[in-house]
Amino acid sequence: MHEVMSPLTGPHIDHDKHCKLEFGSYVQIHEEHDNSMTARTSGAIALRPTGNTQGAHYFLNINSGRWVSCNNWTALPMLNE
């Protein structure tokens, strides 16, 4: 038997945590790093919240063209490029 979830009994959505970004917003995602000279952030486009309790979002990484999940970012104005 499978469990049926009602929208009223599902996970609690915290607007301040899960709705921080608008679809298509430009951000710099903060990536794992060490003390080397490699980049610590990457340009990305906000797609949607992941729905987890930490408030992470899915982003389209501009450099790799891949979807990434991240909960540390800095929203910036959209670049002309």
mmCIF file of the N, C-alpha and C atoms, coordinates in Angstrom:
data_MODEL
# 
_entry.id   MODEL 
# 
loop_
_atom_site.group_PDB 
_atom_site.id 
_atom_site.type_symbol 
_atom_site.label_atom_id 
_atom_site.label_alt_id 
_atom_site.label_comp_id 
_atom_site.label_asym_id 
_atom_site.label_entity_id 
_atom_site.label_seq_id 
_atom_site.pdbx_PDB_ins_code 
_atom_site.Cartn_x 
_atom_site.Cartn_y 
_atom_site.Cartn_z 
_atom_site.occupancy 
_atom_site.B_iso_or_equiv 
_atom_site.pdbx_formal_charge 
_atom_site.auth_seq_id 
_atom_site.auth_comp_id 
_atom_site.auth_asym_id 
_atom_site.auth_atom_id 
_atom_site.pdbx_PDB_model_num 
ATOM 1   N N  . MET A 1 1  ? 0.843  -1.174 0.000   1.00 0.00 ? 1  MET A N  1 
ATOM 2   C CA . MET A 1 1  ? 0.000  0.000  0.000   1.00 0.00 ? 1  MET A CA 1 
ATOM 3   C C  . MET A 1 1  ? 0.892  1.241  0.000   1.00 0.00 ? 1  MET A C  1 
ATOM 4   N N  . HIS A 1 2  ? 0.548  2.228  -0.801  1.00 0.00 ? 2  HIS A N  1 
ATOM 5   C CA . HIS A 1 2  ? 1.351  3.445  -0.851  1.00 0.00 ? 2  HIS A CA 1 
ATOM 6   C C  . HIS A 1 2  ? 0.665  4.565  -0.080  1.00 0.00 ? 2  HIS A C  1 
ATOM 7   N N  . GLU A 1 3  ? 1.472  5.491  0.373   1.00 0.00 ? 3  GLU A N  1 
ATOM 8   C CA . GLU A 1 3  ? 0.969  6.600  1.178   1.00 0.00 ? 3  GLU A CA 1 
ATOM 9   C C  . GLU A 1 3  ? 0.559  7.747  0.266   1.00 0.00 ? 3  GLU A C  1 
ATOM 10  N N  . VAL A 1 4  ? -0.590 8.331  0.530   1.00 0.00 ? 4  VAL A N  1 
ATOM 11  C CA . VAL A 1 4  ? -1.081 9.474  -0.231  1.00 0.00 ? 4  VAL A CA 1 
ATOM 12  C C  . VAL A 1 4  ? -0.906 10.713 0.630   1.00 0.00 ? 4  VAL A C  1 
ATOM 13  N N  . MET A 1 5  ? -0.233 11.728 0.069   1.00 0.00 ? 5  MET A N  1 
ATOM 14  C CA . MET A 1 5  ? -0.016 12.957 0.826   1.00 0.00 ? 5  MET A CA 1 
ATOM 15  C C  . MET A 1 5  ? -0.992 14.029 0.372   1.00 0.00 ? 5  MET A C  1 
ATOM 16  N N  . SER A 1 6  ? -1.596 14.681 1.304   1.00 0.00 ? 6  SER A N  1 
ATOM 17  C CA . SER A 1 6  ? -2.481 15.798 1.033   1.00 0.00 ? 6  SER A CA 1 
ATOM 18  C C  . SER A 1 6  ? -1.659 17.080 1.064   1.00 0.00 ? 6  SER A C  1 
ATOM 19  N N  . PRO A 1 7  ? -2.032 18.096 0.280   1.00 0.00 ? 7  PRO A N  1 
ATOM 20  C CA . PRO A 1 7  ? -1.309 19.372 0.362   1.00 0.00 ? 7  PRO A CA 1 
ATOM 21  C C  . PRO A 1 7  ? -1.380 19.984 1.750   1.00 0.00 ? 7  PRO A C  1 
ATOM 22  N N  . LEU A 1 8  ? -2.384 19.617 2.520   1.00 0.00 ? 8  LEU A N  1 
ATOM 23  C CA . LEU A 1 8  ? -2.531 20.180 3.861   1.00 0.00 ? 8  LEU A CA 1 
ATOM 24  C C  . LEU A 1 8  ? -1.652 19.485 4.886   1.00 0.00 ? 8  LEU A C  1 
ATOM 25  N N  . THR A 1 9  ? -1.200 18.267 4.595   1.00 0.00 ? 9  THR A N  1 
ATOM 26  C CA . THR A 1 9  ? -0.368 17.545 5.553   1.00 0.00 ? 9  THR A CA 1 
ATOM 27  C C  . THR A 1 9  ? 1.073  17.387 5.079   1.00 0.00 ? 9  THR A C  1 
ATOM 28  N N  . GLY A 1 10 ? 1.402  17.968 3.947   1.00 0.00 ? 10 GLY A N  1 
ATOM 29  C CA . GLY A 1 10 ? 2.758  17.868 3.403   1.00 0.00 ? 10 GLY A CA 1 
ATOM 30  C C  . GLY A 1 10 ? 3.729  18.724 4.203   1.00 0.00 ? 10 GLY A C  1 
ATOM 31  N N  . PRO A 1 11 ? 4.965  18.843 3.718   1.00 0.00 ? 11 PRO A N  1 
ATOM 32  C CA . PRO A 1 11 ? 5.969  19.623 4.441   1.00 0.00 ? 11 PRO A CA 1 
ATOM 33  C C  . PRO A 1 11 ? 5.565  21.095 4.514   1.00 0.00 ? 11 PRO A C  1 
ATOM 34  N N  . HIS A 1 12 ? 5.920  21.732 5.603   1.00 0.00 ? 12 HIS A N  1 
ATOM 35  C CA . HIS A 1 12 ? 5.623  23.150 5.797   1.00 0.00 ? 12 HIS A CA 1 
ATOM 36  C C  . HIS A 1 12 ? 6.526  23.990 4.905   1.00 0.00 ? 12 HIS A C  1 
ATOM 37  N N  . ILE A 1 13 ? 5.947  24.903 4.148   1.00 0.00 ? 13 ILE A N  1 
ATOM 38  C CA . ILE A 1 13 ? 6.706  25.798 3.275   1.00 0.00 ? 13 ILE A CA 1 
ATOM 39  C C  . ILE A 1 13 ? 6.913  27.116 4.019   1.00 0.00 ? 13 ILE A C  1 
ATOM 40  N N  . ASP A 1 14 ? 8.164  27.473 4.213   1.00 0.00 ? 14 ASP A N  1 
ATOM 41  C CA . ASP A 1 14 ? 8.529  28.738 4.852   1.00 0.00 ? 14 ASP A CA 1 
ATOM 42  C C  . ASP A 1 14 ? 8.871  29.725 3.739   1.00 0.00 ? 14 ASP A C  1 
ATOM 43  N N  . HIS A 1 15 ? 8.040  30.737 3.552   1.00 0.00 ? 15 HIS A N  1 
ATOM 44  C CA . HIS A 1 15 ? 8.220  31.684 2.455   1.00 0.00 ? 15 HIS A CA 1 
ATOM 45  C C  . HIS A 1 15 ? 9.603  32.326 2.488   1.00 0.00 ? 15 HIS A C  1 
ATOM 46  N N  . ASP A 1 16 ? 10.084 32.711 3.663   1.00 0.00 ? 16 ASP A N  1 
ATOM 47  C CA . ASP A 1 16 ? 11.387 33.371 3.766   1.00 0.00 ? 16 ASP A CA 1 
ATOM 48  C C  . ASP A 1 16 ? 12.542 32.443 3.398   1.00 0.00 ? 16 ASP A C  1 
ATOM 49  N N  . LYS A 1 17 ? 12.353 31.149 3.543   1.00 0.00 ? 17 LYS A N  1 
ATOM 50  C CA . LYS A 1 17 ? 13.412 30.188 3.246   1.00 0.00 ? 17 LYS A CA 1 
ATOM 51  C C  . LYS A 1 17 ? 13.300 29.612 1.836   1.00 0.00 ? 17 LYS A C  1 
ATOM 52  N N  . HIS A 1 18 ? 12.096 29.271 1.400   1.00 0.00 ? 18 HIS A N  1 
ATOM 53  C CA . HIS A 1 18 ? 11.896 28.553 0.141   1.00 0.00 ? 18 HIS A CA 1 
ATOM 54  C C  . HIS A 1 18 ? 11.567 29.453 -1.055  1.00 0.00 ? 18 HIS A C  1 
ATOM 55  N N  . CYS A 1 19 ? 11.290 30.716 -0.828  1.00 0.00 ? 19 CYS A N  1 
ATOM 56  C CA . CYS A 1 19 ? 10.893 31.611 -1.923  1.00 0.00 ? 19 CYS A CA 1 
ATOM 57  C C  . CYS A 1 19 ? 11.781 32.845 -1.986  1.00 0.00 ? 19 CYS A C  1 
ATOM 58  N N  . LYS A 1 20 ? 13.058 32.665 -1.753  1.00 0.00 ? 20 LYS A N  1 
ATOM 59  C CA . LYS A 1 20 ? 13.994 33.792 -1.745  1.00 0.00 ? 20 LYS A CA 1 
ATOM 60  C C  . LYS A 1 20 ? 14.281 34.325 -3.144  1.00 0.00 ? 20 LYS A C  1 
ATOM 61  N N  . LEU A 1 21 ? 14.241 33.446 -4.133  1.00 0.00 ? 21 LEU A N  1 
ATOM 62  C CA . LEU A 1 21 ? 14.646 33.824 -5.485  1.00 0.00 ? 21 LEU A CA 1 
ATOM 63  C C  . LEU A 1 21 ? 13.495 33.695 -6.468  1.00 0.00 ? 21 LEU A C  1 
ATOM 64  N N  . GLU A 1 22 ? 13.493 34.577 -7.429  1.00 0.00 ? 22 GLU A N  1 
ATOM 65  C CA . GLU A 1 22 ? 12.533 34.518 -8.513  1.00 0.00 ? 22 GLU A CA 1 
ATOM 66  C C  . GLU A 1 22 ? 13.142 33.686 -9.640  1.00 0.00 ? 22 GLU A C  1 
ATOM 67  N N  . PHE A 1 23 ? 12.313 32.940 -10.364 1.00 0.00 ? 23 PHE A N  1 
ATOM 68  C CA . PHE A 1 23 ? 12.802 32.149 -11.496 1.00 0.00 ? 23 PHE A CA 1 
ATOM 69  C C  . PHE A 1 23 ? 13.548 33.064 -12.459 1.00 0.00 ? 23 PHE A C  1 
ATOM 70  N N  . GLY A 1 24 ? 14.736 32.644 -12.880 1.00 0.00 ? 24 GLY A N  1 
ATOM 71  C CA . GLY A 1 24 ? 15.527 33.404 -13.833 1.00 0.00 ? 24 GLY A CA 1 
ATOM 72  C C  . GLY A 1 24 ? 16.464 34.416 -13.220 1.00 0.00 ? 24 GLY A C  1 
ATOM 73  N N  . SER A 1 25 ? 16.499 34.528 -11.901 1.00 0.00 ? 25 SER A N  1 
ATOM 74  C CA . SER A 1 25 ? 17.416 35.471 -11.253 1.00 0.00 ? 25 SER A CA 1 
ATOM 75  C C  . SER A 1 25 ? 18.860 35.029 -11.466 1.00 0.00 ? 25 SER A C  1 
ATOM 76  N N  . TYR A 1 26 ? 19.753 36.008 -11.621 1.00 0.00 ? 26 TYR A N  1 
ATOM 77  C CA . TYR A 1 26 ? 21.181 35.720 -11.773 1.00 0.00 ? 26 TYR A CA 1 
ATOM 78  C C  . TYR A 1 26 ? 21.821 35.699 -10.397 1.00 0.00 ? 26 TYR A C  1 
ATOM 79  N N  . VAL A 1 27 ? 22.622 34.683 -10.116 1.00 0.00 ? 27 VAL A N  1 
ATOM 80  C CA . VAL A 1 27 ? 23.310 34.547 -8.831  1.00 0.00 ? 27 VAL A CA 1 
ATOM 81  C C  . VAL A 1 27 ? 24.735 34.065 -9.045  1.00 0.00 ? 27 VAL A C  1 
ATOM 82  N N  . GLN A 1 28 ? 25.544 34.231 -8.033  1.00 0.00 ? 28 GLN A N  1 
ATOM 83  C CA . GLN A 1 28 ? 26.843 33.582 -7.943  1.00 0.00 ? 28 GLN A CA 1 
ATOM 84  C C  . GLN A 1 28 ? 26.686 32.505 -6.886  1.00 0.00 ? 28 GLN A C  1 
ATOM 85  N N  . ILE A 1 29 ? 26.811 31.219 -7.286  1.00 0.00 ? 29 ILE A N  1 
ATOM 86  C CA . ILE A 1 29 ? 26.697 30.131 -6.321  1.00 0.00 ? 29 ILE A CA 1 
ATOM 87  C C  . ILE A 1 29 ? 28.065 29.904 -5.691  1.00 0.00 ? 29 ILE A C  1 
ATOM 88  N N  . HIS A 1 30 ? 28.063 29.669 -4.396  1.00 0.00 ? 30 HIS A N  1 
ATOM 89  C CA . HIS A 1 30 ? 29.295 29.456 -3.641  1.00 0.00 ? 30 HIS A CA 1 
ATOM 90  C C  . HIS A 1 30 ? 29.594 27.962 -3.637  1.00 0.00 ? 30 HIS A C  1 
ATOM 91  N N  . GLU A 1 31 ? 30.723 27.600 -4.196  1.00 0.00 ? 31 GLU A N  1 
ATOM 92  C CA . GLU A 1 31 ? 31.092 26.195 -4.346  1.00 0.00 ? 31 GLU A CA 1 
ATOM 93  C C  . GLU A 1 31 ? 32.087 25.768 -3.275  1.00 0.00 ? 31 GLU A C  1 
ATOM 94  N N  . GLU A 1 32 ? 32.171 24.450 -3.081  1.00 0.00 ? 32 GLU A N  1 
ATOM 95  C CA . GLU A 1 32 ? 33.191 23.898 -2.176  1.00 0.00 ? 32 GLU A CA 1 
ATOM 96  C C  . GLU A 1 32 ? 34.559 24.309 -2.699  1.00 0.00 ? 32 GLU A C  1 
ATOM 97  N N  . HIS A 1 33 ? 35.469 24.643 -1.805  1.00 0.00 ? 33 HIS A N  1 
ATOM 98  C CA . HIS A 1 33 ? 36.796 25.073 -2.254  1.00 0.00 ? 33 HIS A CA 1 
ATOM 99  C C  . HIS A 1 33 ? 37.851 24.710 -1.223  1.00 0.00 ? 33 HIS A C  1 
ATOM 100 N N  . ASP A 1 34 ? 39.078 24.797 -1.676  1.00 0.00 ? 34 ASP A N  1 
ATOM 101 C CA . ASP A 1 34 ? 40.220 24.618 -0.792  1.00 0.00 ? 34 ASP A CA 1 
ATOM 102 C C  . ASP A 1 34 ? 41.039 25.907 -0.864  1.00 0.00 ? 34 ASP A C  1 
ATOM 103 N N  . ASN A 1 35 ? 42.260 25.878 -0.476  1.00 0.00 ? 35 ASN A N  1 
ATOM 104 C CA . ASN A 1 35 ? 43.080 27.084 -0.499  1.00 0.00 ? 35 ASN A CA 1 
ATOM 105 C C  . ASN A 1 35 ? 43.803 27.303 -1.819  1.00 0.00 ? 35 ASN A C  1 
ATOM 106 N N  . SER A 1 36 ? 43.361 26.631 -2.883  1.00 0.00 ? 36 SER A N  1 
ATOM 107 C CA . SER A 1 36 ? 43.989 26.824 -4.193  1.00 0.00 ? 36 SER A CA 1 
ATOM 108 C C  . SER A 1 36 ? 43.433 28.094 -4.852  1.00 0.00 ? 36 SER A C  1 
ATOM 109 N N  . MET A 1 37 ? 43.920 28.402 -6.022  1.00 0.00 ? 37 MET A N  1 
ATOM 110 C CA . MET A 1 37 ? 43.510 29.606 -6.740  1.00 0.00 ? 37 MET A CA 1 
ATOM 111 C C  . MET A 1 37 ? 42.294 29.378 -7.642  1.00 0.00 ? 37 MET A C  1 
ATOM 112 N N  . THR A 1 38 ? 41.621 28.249 -7.520  1.00 0.00 ? 38 THR A N  1 
ATOM 113 C CA . THR A 1 38 ? 40.438 27.993 -8.343  1.00 0.00 ? 38 THR A CA 1 
ATOM 114 C C  . THR A 1 38 ? 39.288 28.898 -7.898  1.00 0.00 ? 38 THR A C  1 
ATOM 115 N N  . ALA A 1 39 ? 38.363 29.132 -8.824  1.00 0.00 ? 39 ALA A N  1 
ATOM 116 C CA . ALA A 1 39 ? 37.222 30.007 -8.536  1.00 0.00 ? 39 ALA A CA 1 
ATOM 117 C C  . ALA A 1 39 ? 36.382 29.442 -7.399  1.00 0.00 ? 39 ALA A C  1 
ATOM 118 N N  . ARG A 1 40 ? 35.867 30.326 -6.575  1.00 0.00 ? 40 ARG A N  1 
ATOM 119 C CA . ARG A 1 40 ? 35.041 29.907 -5.439  1.00 0.00 ? 40 ARG A CA 1 
ATOM 120 C C  . ARG A 1 40 ? 33.562 30.110 -5.696  1.00 0.00 ? 40 ARG A C  1 
ATOM 121 N N  . THR A 1 41 ? 33.234 30.840 -6.771  1.00 0.00 ? 41 THR A N  1 
ATOM 122 C CA . THR A 1 41 ? 31.836 31.043 -7.152  1.00 0.00 ? 41 THR A CA 1 
ATOM 123 C C  . THR A 1 41 ? 31.696 30.806 -8.649  1.00 0.00 ? 41 THR A C  1 
ATOM 124 N N  . SER A 1 42 ? 30.458 30.553 -9.066  1.00 0.00 ? 42 SER A N  1 
ATOM 125 C CA . SER A 1 42 ? 30.138 30.393 -10.487 1.00 0.00 ? 42 SER A CA 1 
ATOM 126 C C  . SER A 1 42 ? 28.840 31.122 -10.769 1.00 0.00 ? 42 SER A C  1 
ATOM 127 N N  . GLY A 1 43 ? 28.730 31.681 -11.966 1.00 0.00 ? 43 GLY A N  1 
ATOM 128 C CA . GLY A 1 43 ? 27.491 32.316 -12.382 1.00 0.00 ? 43 GLY A CA 1 
ATOM 129 C C  . GLY A 1 43 ? 26.422 31.266 -12.632 1.00 0.00 ? 43 GLY A C  1 
ATOM 130 N N  . ALA A 1 44 ? 25.188 31.560 -12.223 1.00 0.00 ? 44 ALA A N  1 
ATOM 131 C CA . ALA A 1 44 ? 24.098 30.608 -12.389 1.00 0.00 ? 44 ALA A CA 1 
ATOM 132 C C  . ALA A 1 44 ? 22.767 31.345 -12.484 1.00 0.00 ? 44 ALA A C  1 
ATOM 133 N N  . ILE A 1 45 ? 21.765 30.646 -13.017 1.00 0.00 ? 45 ILE A N  1 
ATOM 134 C CA . ILE A 1 45 ? 20.409 31.157 -13.140 1.00 0.00 ? 45 ILE A CA 1 
ATOM 135 C C  . ILE A 1 45 ? 19.506 30.346 -12.215 1.00 0.00 ? 45 ILE A C  1 
ATOM 136 N N  . ALA A 1 46 ? 18.715 31.020 -11.386 1.00 0.00 ? 46 ALA A N  1 
ATOM 137 C CA . ALA A 1 46 ? 17.815 30.346 -10.443 1.00 0.00 ? 46 ALA A CA 1 
ATOM 138 C C  . ALA A 1 46 ? 16.690 29.651 -11.195 1.00 0.00 ? 46 ALA A C  1 
ATOM 139 N N  . LEU A 1 47 ? 16.434 28.381 -10.833 1.00 0.00 ? 47 LEU A N  1 
ATOM 140 C CA . LEU A 1 47 ? 15.363 27.617 -11.460 1.00 0.00 ? 47 LEU A CA 1 
ATOM 141 C C  . LEU A 1 47 ? 14.180 27.432 -10.517 1.00 0.00 ? 47 LEU A C  1 
ATOM 142 N N  . ARG A 1 48 ? 14.397 26.745 -9.393  1.00 0.00 ? 48 ARG A N  1 
ATOM 143 C CA . ARG A 1 48 ? 13.298 26.517 -8.447  1.00 0.00 ? 48 ARG A CA 1 
ATOM 144 C C  . ARG A 1 48 ? 13.859 26.014 -7.124  1.00 0.00 ? 48 ARG A C  1 
ATOM 145 N N  . PRO A 1 49 ? 13.065 26.110 -6.047  1.00 0.00 ? 49 PRO A N  1 
ATOM 146 C CA . PRO A 1 49 ? 13.498 25.545 -4.767  1.00 0.00 ? 49 PRO A CA 1 
ATOM 147 C C  . PRO A 1 49 ? 13.562 24.023 -4.850  1.00 0.00 ? 49 PRO A C  1 
ATOM 148 N N  . THR A 1 50 ? 14.461 23.418 -4.085  1.00 0.00 ? 50 THR A N  1 
ATOM 149 C CA . THR A 1 50 ? 14.543 21.956 -4.051  1.00 0.00 ? 50 THR A CA 1 
ATOM 150 C C  . THR A 1 50 ? 13.454 21.370 -3.169  1.00 0.00 ? 50 THR A C  1 
ATOM 151 N N  . GLY A 1 51 ? 12.957 22.152 -2.221  1.00 0.00 ? 51 GLY A N  1 
ATOM 152 C CA . GLY A 1 51 ? 11.941 21.666 -1.304  1.00 0.00 ? 51 GLY A CA 1 
ATOM 153 C C  . GLY A 1 51 ? 12.504 21.069 -0.031  1.00 0.00 ? 51 GLY A C  1 
ATOM 154 N N  . ASN A 1 52 ? 13.825 21.093 0.126   1.00 0.00 ? 52 ASN A N  1 
ATOM 155 C CA . ASN A 1 52 ? 14.404 20.535 1.351   1.00 0.00 ? 52 ASN A CA 1 
ATOM 156 C C  . ASN A 1 52 ? 14.283 21.533 2.498   1.00 0.00 ? 52 ASN A C  1 
ATOM 157 N N  . THR A 1 53 ? 14.568 21.095 3.687   1.00 0.00 ? 53 THR A N  1 
ATOM 158 C CA . THR A 1 53 ? 14.387 21.945 4.863   1.00 0.00 ? 53 THR A CA 1 
ATOM 159 C C  . THR A 1 53 ? 15.443 23.035 4.995   1.00 0.00 ? 53 THR A C  1 
ATOM 160 N N  . GLN A 1 54 ? 16.573 22.922 4.281   1.00 0.00 ? 54 GLN A N  1 
ATOM 161 C CA . GLN A 1 54 ? 17.613 23.943 4.359   1.00 0.00 ? 54 GLN A CA 1 
ATOM 162 C C  . GLN A 1 54 ? 17.324 25.149 3.471   1.00 0.00 ? 54 GLN A C  1 
ATOM 163 N N  . GLY A 1 55 ? 16.369 25.042 2.560   1.00 0.00 ? 55 GLY A N  1 
ATOM 164 C CA . GLY A 1 55 ? 16.042 26.154 1.677   1.00 0.00 ? 55 GLY A CA 1 
ATOM 165 C C  . GLY A 1 55 ? 16.906 26.219 0.439   1.00 0.00 ? 55 GLY A C  1 
ATOM 166 N N  . ALA A 1 56 ? 17.490 25.099 0.011   1.00 0.00 ? 56 ALA A N  1 
ATOM 167 C CA . ALA A 1 56 ? 18.333 25.077 -1.184  1.00 0.00 ? 56 ALA A CA 1 
ATOM 168 C C  . ALA A 1 56 ? 17.485 25.292 -2.442  1.00 0.00 ? 56 ALA A C  1 
ATOM 169 N N  . HIS A 1 57 ? 18.130 25.715 -3.505  1.00 0.00 ? 57 HIS A N  1 
ATOM 170 C CA . HIS A 1 57 ? 17.481 25.913 -4.801  1.00 0.00 ? 57 HIS A CA 1 
ATOM 171 C C  . HIS A 1 57 ? 18.257 25.146 -5.867  1.00 0.00 ? 57 HIS A C  1 
ATOM 172 N N  . TYR A 1 58 ? 17.571 24.886 -6.976  1.00 0.00 ? 58 TYR A N  1 
ATOM 173 C CA . TYR A 1 58 ? 18.230 24.359 -8.169  1.00 0.00 ? 58 TYR A CA 1 
ATOM 174 C C  . TYR A 1 58 ? 18.622 25.548 -9.036  1.00 0.00 ? 58 TYR A C  1 
ATOM 175 N N  . PHE A 1 59 ? 19.814 25.445 -9.619  1.00 0.00 ? 59 PHE A N  1 
ATOM 176 C CA . PHE A 1 59 ? 20.342 26.488 -10.489 1.00 0.00 ? 59 PHE A CA 1 
ATOM 177 C C  . PHE A 1 59 ? 20.862 25.865 -11.772 1.00 0.00 ? 59 PHE A C  1 
ATOM 178 N N  . LEU A 1 60 ? 20.876 26.649 -12.845 1.00 0.00 ? 60 LEU A N  1 
ATOM 179 C CA . LEU A 1 60 ? 21.536 26.257 -14.083 1.00 0.00 ? 60 LEU A CA 1 
ATOM 180 C C  . LEU A 1 60 ? 22.900 26.930 -14.070 1.00 0.00 ? 60 LEU A C  1 
ATOM 181 N N  . ASN A 1 61 ? 23.960 26.128 -13.930 1.00 0.00 ? 61 ASN A N  1 
ATOM 182 C CA . ASN A 1 61 ? 25.323 26.655 -13.909 1.00 0.00 ? 61 ASN A CA 1 
ATOM 183 C C  . ASN A 1 61 ? 25.661 27.142 -15.311 1.00 0.00 ? 61 ASN A C  1 
ATOM 184 N N  . ILE A 1 62 ? 25.997 28.404 -15.451 1.00 0.00 ? 62 ILE A N  1 
ATOM 185 C CA . ILE A 1 62 ? 26.253 28.994 -16.768 1.00 0.00 ? 62 ILE A CA 1 
ATOM 186 C C  . ILE A 1 62 ? 27.496 28.393 -17.413 1.00 0.00 ? 62 ILE A C  1 
ATOM 187 N N  . ASN A 1 63 ? 28.519 28.063 -16.631 1.00 0.00 ? 63 ASN A N  1 
ATOM 188 C CA . ASN A 1 63 ? 29.762 27.523 -17.187 1.00 0.00 ? 63 ASN A CA 1 
ATOM 189 C C  . ASN A 1 63 ? 29.605 26.098 -17.682 1.00 0.00 ? 63 ASN A C  1 
ATOM 190 N N  . SER A 1 64 ? 28.912 25.249 -16.920 1.00 0.00 ? 64 SER A N  1 
ATOM 191 C CA . SER A 1 64 ? 28.822 23.834 -17.283 1.00 0.00 ? 64 SER A CA 1 
ATOM 192 C C  . SER A 1 64 ? 27.533 23.482 -18.023 1.00 0.00 ? 64 SER A C  1 
ATOM 193 N N  . GLY A 1 65 ? 26.498 24.311 -17.898 1.00 0.00 ? 65 GLY A N  1 
ATOM 194 C CA . GLY A 1 65 ? 25.212 24.003 -18.508 1.00 0.00 ? 65 GLY A CA 1 
ATOM 195 C C  . GLY A 1 65 ? 24.434 22.938 -17.755 1.00 0.00 ? 65 GLY A C  1 
ATOM 196 N N  . ARG A 1 66 ? 24.860 22.604 -16.547 1.00 0.00 ? 66 ARG A N  1 
ATOM 197 C CA . ARG A 1 66 ? 24.209 21.558 -15.739 1.00 0.00 ? 66 ARG A CA 1 
ATOM 198 C C  . ARG A 1 66 ? 23.396 22.172 -14.600 1.00 0.00 ? 66 ARG A C  1 
ATOM 199 N N  . TRP A 1 67 ? 22.374 21.398 -14.177 1.00 0.00 ? 67 TRP A N  1 
ATOM 200 C CA . TRP A 1 67 ? 21.611 21.767 -12.996 1.00 0.00 ? 67 TRP A CA 1 
ATOM 201 C C  . TRP A 1 67 ? 22.451 21.442 -11.776 1.00 0.00 ? 67 TRP A C  1 
ATOM 202 N N  . VAL A 1 68 ? 22.478 22.357 -10.800 1.00 0.00 ? 68 VAL A N  1 
ATOM 203 C CA . VAL A 1 68 ? 23.149 22.118 -9.533  1.00 0.00 ? 68 VAL A CA 1 
ATOM 204 C C  . VAL A 1 68 ? 22.216 22.531 -8.403  1.00 0.00 ? 68 VAL A C  1 
ATOM 205 N N  . SER A 1 69 ? 22.381 21.904 -7.266  1.00 0.00 ? 69 SER A N  1 
ATOM 206 C CA . SER A 1 69 ? 21.632 22.251 -6.071  1.00 0.00 ? 69 SER A CA 1 
ATOM 207 C C  . SER A 1 69 ? 22.584 22.969 -5.130  1.00 0.00 ? 69 SER A C  1 
ATOM 208 N N  . CYS A 1 70 ? 22.134 24.069 -4.574  1.00 0.00 ? 70 CYS A N  1 
ATOM 209 C CA . CYS A 1 70 ? 23.017 24.861 -3.720  1.00 0.00 ? 70 CYS A CA 1 
ATOM 210 C C  . CYS A 1 70 ? 22.172 25.630 -2.702  1.00 0.00 ? 70 CYS A C  1 
ATOM 211 N N  . ASN A 1 71 ? 22.696 25.781 -1.492  1.00 0.00 ? 71 ASN A N  1 
ATOM 212 C CA . ASN A 1 71 ? 21.987 26.599 -0.513  1.00 0.00 ? 71 ASN A CA 1 
ATOM 213 C C  . ASN A 1 71 ? 22.788 27.826 -0.087  1.00 0.00 ? 71 ASN A C  1 
ATOM 214 N N  . ASN A 1 72 ? 23.890 28.117 -0.786  1.00 0.00 ? 72 ASN A N  1 
ATOM 215 C CA . ASN A 1 72 ? 24.681 29.327 -0.545  1.00 0.00 ? 72 ASN A CA 1 
ATOM 216 C C  . ASN A 1 72 ? 24.872 30.052 -1.862  1.00 0.00 ? 72 ASN A C  1 
ATOM 217 N N  . TRP A 1 73 ? 24.333 31.266 -1.958  1.00 0.00 ? 73 TRP A N  1 
ATOM 218 C CA . TRP A 1 73 ? 24.454 32.040 -3.181  1.00 0.00 ? 73 TRP A CA 1 
ATOM 219 C C  . TRP A 1 73 ? 24.363 33.525 -2.853  1.00 0.00 ? 73 TRP A C  1 
ATOM 220 N N  . THR A 1 74 ? 24.761 34.344 -3.836  1.00 0.00 ? 74 THR A N  1 
ATOM 221 C CA . THR A 1 74 ? 24.619 35.788 -3.741  1.00 0.00 ? 74 THR A CA 1 
ATOM 222 C C  . THR A 1 74 ? 23.876 36.253 -4.983  1.00 0.00 ? 74 THR A C  1 
ATOM 223 N N  . ALA A 1 75 ? 22.699 36.846 -4.796  1.00 0.00 ? 75 ALA A N  1 
ATOM 224 C CA . ALA A 1 75 ? 21.905 37.354 -5.920  1.00 0.00 ? 75 ALA A CA 1 
ATOM 225 C C  . ALA A 1 75 ? 22.540 38.644 -6.430  1.00 0.00 ? 75 ALA A C  1 
ATOM 226 N N  . LEU A 1 76 ? 22.635 38.766 -7.753  1.00 0.00 ? 76 LEU A N  1 
ATOM 227 C CA . LEU A 1 76 ? 23.249 39.938 -8.393  1.00 0.00 ? 76 LEU A CA 1 
ATOM 228 C C  . LEU A 1 76 ? 22.363 40.418 -9.532  1.00 0.00 ? 76 LEU A C  1 
ATOM 229 N N  . PRO A 1 77 ? 22.549 41.671 -9.982  1.00 0.00 ? 77 PRO A N  1 
ATOM 230 C CA . PRO A 1 77 ? 21.800 42.121 -11.149 1.00 0.00 ? 77 PRO A CA 1 
ATOM 231 C C  . PRO A 1 77 ? 22.189 41.295 -12.371 1.00 0.00 ? 77 PRO A C  1 
ATOM 232 N N  . MET A 1 78 ? 21.258 41.095 -13.286 1.00 0.00 ? 78 MET A N  1 
ATOM 233 C CA . MET A 1 78 ? 21.505 40.323 -14.502 1.00 0.00 ? 78 MET A CA 1 
ATOM 234 C C  . MET A 1 78 ? 22.530 41.042 -15.368 1.00 0.00 ? 78 MET A C  1 
ATOM 235 N N  . LEU A 1 79 ? 23.503 40.285 -15.875 1.00 0.00 ? 79 LEU A N  1 
ATOM 236 C CA . LEU A 1 79 ? 24.532 40.841 -16.757 1.00 0.00 ? 79 LEU A CA 1 
ATOM 237 C C  . LEU A 1 79 ? 23.975 41.021 -18.165 1.00 0.00 ? 79 LEU A C  1 
ATOM 238 N N  . ASN A 1 80 ? 24.537 41.955 -18.923 1.00 0.00 ? 80 ASN A N  1 
ATOM 239 C CA . ASN A 1 80 ? 24.107 42.176 -20.297 1.00 0.00 ? 80 ASN A CA 1 
ATOM 240 C C  . ASN A 1 80 ? 24.441 40.999 -21.190 1.00 0.00 ? 80 ASN A C  1 
ATOM 241 N N  . GLU A 1 81 ? 25.526 40.276 -20.884 1.00 0.00 ? 81 GLU A N  1 
ATOM 242 C CA . GLU A 1 81 ? 25.939 39.157 -21.704 1.00 0.00 ? 81 GLU A CA 1 
ATOM 243 C C  . GLU A 1 81 ? 24.949 38.041 -21.570 1.00 0.00 ? 81 GLU A C  1 
# 
